[in-house]
């Protein structure tokens, strides 16, 4: 790394240090982390993916999100290689299958994830989505893992407002620290009631696929004239504007996935973009906030 590259990394890292989200227990995290969905599934991409994650860590995107579901554990194995020797630099998140979330299986599922990741604890363990196991049973299992030191804290994923209310009213449910859901400019359903509920209960939101997974929505984020105009104003890329929008409230942690070095850099640099109220109003006009309840988007 030459001096210019080092200076660039320091500048980007400083921007991320200023755009943070605070968990209920006081833990401060950068508002942009790293997702790993589909990573680890192609052996030919392994080296590039590891380097991408390591660059993200260097830039300050220390939160890395994975799951036992991703590639049947291959994503966790890849992350384990990427963080080897630098575990203390990372805030590590993984997720448990709903059918593994009962008292008879959750400890084994967690231990298997820890083994694949090459660590003795997770910073955050999420229930991937709601299944048939009663919430009270899953919470009891998560609390056991927390007390045993295998996880530091726990949360949920793909929970809608009614699910969160039920969770909150269940014994120890208030120990949930986050809900990870789909959220981006083209998918704003949670703005109607779920995001306000999170805010009311001091619970940060984790946004997966904050740049849209693909298809027409992603193309729209790249080609919409308003986004392009705002991007030109800040001399950045359209997807960086979309990412800056997702983290605009300082209560959302976005976890975009990136494999190419330039995409990792672009994601991290989005933290420096401070959209004005005029920018946000223009984006609202093109991608309006919902005026009624919508089913939770899940991919």
N, C-alpha and C positions, 0 to 999 in steps of 0.2 A: 504494500500500500504506500503510495507516495503522499507527500505533504498535503497536496490539494485534496486527495480523497479523504484523508484524515480530517481536514478542516470541514469538509462537506458533511461527514458523519457527525462531527461534534455539533454542527449547526442544526442538523435534523433532529438529533437526540435532544438538544435543548428545547426545540419546538414541542416535542412529545412530552417533555417533562412539565411543560406549562399547560398542556391539555390533558387533564387527568380526571378520573372518576374515583369517588371514594365509596368503598363498600361499607355496610352497616357497622362492621367491627373496626373501622378506621383505616383499613388497608387502602393505600393509594395506588391506583393502576393507570397506565397510559390509556387514553381513550381509543387507541387503535392497537389491536393485537394481531395474531396470525391464526388463520384457520387452516385446516389440513385435510378437509374432505377430498377424497380421491387421491391423496398423496400416498405413496408407498405401494401402489398397485401395479406400477410398471417398473420393472427392474432397470430398464434403460434410462429412466428419469431419476433414479435414486440419488445419484451424486449431485445433480442439479437441484433437486428438492432439498437435500440436506444443506447445501450451500445457501439456498434461498432463506431457509429458516435461521441459519447462523448469521446471515447478513441482517435479517430482521432483528435478531437479538442485539447485535452491535449497534443498530440504529435506535434501540430503545423500545422496540415492540416486544416486550418480554413475556406478555401473556400468549401462551400457545394452547390452542384448543384442539382436542382430538376426541376419539371415542372408540370403544371396543367394536362398534359396528363398522367403522371405516376400514374397508378392505379386510374384514374379519381379523382385525388386530394388526394388519400390516402398517397402518398409519402410526399406531403407537410404537411399533418397532422402529420405524423411521425416525420419529421424534426422539426416541431413546438414543439413537445414534447421533442425532444432531445436537443433543444437549449433554452428551457424555463429557464429563470433566468441567461442566459449567452449570450444573443443576441449580446452584445458589443464585444464578442470574435470571432464572426463569420462574414465572408463575404458571404452574402446570395444571391444565384442566382436562378432565376426561369425563366420559358419560357411560352410564350403565343401561343396557337394554331393559325395557319394562319387564320382560319375562325372567330377568335375572335379579329383579329388585325385591324379591321376597326374602324373608329371614333365612330360608334354607339355601339361598344361592348368592346373595349380594356380597358376602365376605369373600367367597371364592372368586367372583367376578372382579372384585376390586384387586385382590391379590394377583390375579392373572394380568390385569392392566399394569400394575406396579412392576411385575416381572418383565413385561414387554417394554416398558418405559425405562427400566433400569434404575428405579428409584424406590425409596422406602415410604414415600408419602405423596399424596396429591394435594395441591393447594386448594383445589375445588373439584368436587365430584357432583355431577348432575344426573338426575333421572332424565333419560333422553326424550321420552314422551310418556304420556300417561297410558297405562295398560290396565290389566284386570286385578293386579295386586292392590289391596286397599292402601290408601295413602298412609294410614297410621302404621301399617306394617313396614312400609318402605322407610318412613321417617325413623322408626325404631332401629332399623338396620343401619341407616346412615348415621344415627347418633352413636351407635355402637362403634362404627368405624372411626368416628371422630374421637371418641373417648379412648380408643386403642391407638390413636396417633397415625392411623393409615390415611386419613384425610384431615385437612385442617378445617374445612368448612364445606357446606353442601348447598345445592340449589336445584332448580328444575329447568326443563326445556319444553317448548311447545305447549305451554299451559295458557289457556285463555282466561278471561276475567273470572268466570264462575269457578274454574279450577283453582285459581289463586285464592279466591274467597274461602273455598272449602279447605284448602291447605292451611290458610291462616287460622281457621277455626279448629284445626286438628291439634292435638297435643304436640308441642315442640315445633309446630309448623312455622312459627314466627322466627325460627332460626335459619330459615331459607334466606340466602343472601342475594340471589339473582334469579331471573327467568330469561333463558336464551330463546329468542324467537326470530322469525324472518322479518326483516325490516329494511326497506330502502325506499327511494323516491317513488318507485312504481308499485310499491306494496305498503300502503299506509293505514291499513285497517286498524292497527293497534293504537293509532292516534285518537280514535274515538273514545275508548274507555279503558283499555288495558294499560297504556302508557300513563294516563292520569292516575290510575290505581297504583302503579309502581311508584310514582312520584309522591303520592299521598302517604304511602307506607315506607318511604325512605329506602326504596329498593332499586338499584341500578338495573338497567336492561342490557342484555348482551344481544347484539344484532348479528345474526349469521347471514351470509350471502348479501352483504350491504351494497354490493355492486350488481345485484341480480345474477342469477346463475347462468343465464344465457338466453337465447331466443330473442323474440321481438322486444321484450322489456329492456334487455341489455342494449340492443341496437338503438332503442329510443333514447336511452341515457347517453349514448355516444353521439347521436345525430340531432337531438332536439335543438332547435335554433336558440332558445333561451339559455339552455345550458352552455351551448357553444359561445354565446355572447358573454356570459358571465366568466367562462373559462378564459376567454381572450382578455377580459378586463384584468384578471389576476395573472395572466400569462402562464396558465397551467392547462392540464388536460381535462376534458369533460368529465371523465370518471372521478377525477380528484375533487371536482365540485360536488358530485353525487356523494362521495365519501365524507367530505366536509359537512354536507347537509345532515348526514346521518348522526354525526357527533356534535351537532350544533348546540345541544342543550346541556352539555357537560354531565349528563346522567346516562349516557349510552356508550357502551364499549363495542366498537365495531371489530369484527374479526374476518377481514377479507383474506382470501387465499391468493398466494402469488408464487410462481415458480421461476419466472424470468427476473433477473436482477433489476432490470429497469422498472418492473412492476412493483417489486418490493420497495424500491426507492420512492416511486410515485405514491404508494400507499402511505409511507411514513411522512412524506412531504405534505400530505393533505392536512396534517395536524396544524400546519402554519397558516392555513387559510381561514380567515375570520369573515364569514359572510355577513353582510350588512342586513338591516331590516328590509331595505329595498330589494336586495337579492332574494331574501326569503319570501317576500310577497310575490315577486315575479315567478319564483318556482312553485309557490302555492297555486298560482293561477293556471299553471300548466299541469301540475300534479296535485290536484286539490285534496285537502283533508276530508276524510269521510264525514258525511252528515248523518249517518245511521250506523247501527251495529252491523258488522260483517263477520263471517266465519274467519277464524284464524287461518292465515295462509301458512301452509306447510309444504316443504319440498324434501 
